[in-house]
Amino acid sequence: MKLFRIRFPDQEAKRRGLGFLAGRFSFTSFASGEVLVVESALTAFAVEGPATYAEASPHAAFADTLLELEQRFGAVSSESQTIAGQ
């Protein structure tokens, strides 16, 4: 698996980015500001314009939690998984 290092321009952009990545792509985020993402995640970051509150809010709480964990422990990782029932 090839990883790429990205950096968001500010903390708010990072919060939105982590909220989007979580559950979709594997990544590791460091308190230094660097985020390692899988190659397939790179195509997901085409700029289309600002999201509405309704579009962003489901992921915002999870992103806030990820950032809090990163600040507390210095790094946070997330893996995407699909769980199928019967």
Secondary structure, 3 states (H helix, E strand, C coil): CCEEEEECCCHHHHHHHHHHHCCCCCEEEECCCEEEEEHHHHHHHCCCCCCCHHHHHHHHHHHHHHHHHHHHHCEEEECCCCCCCC
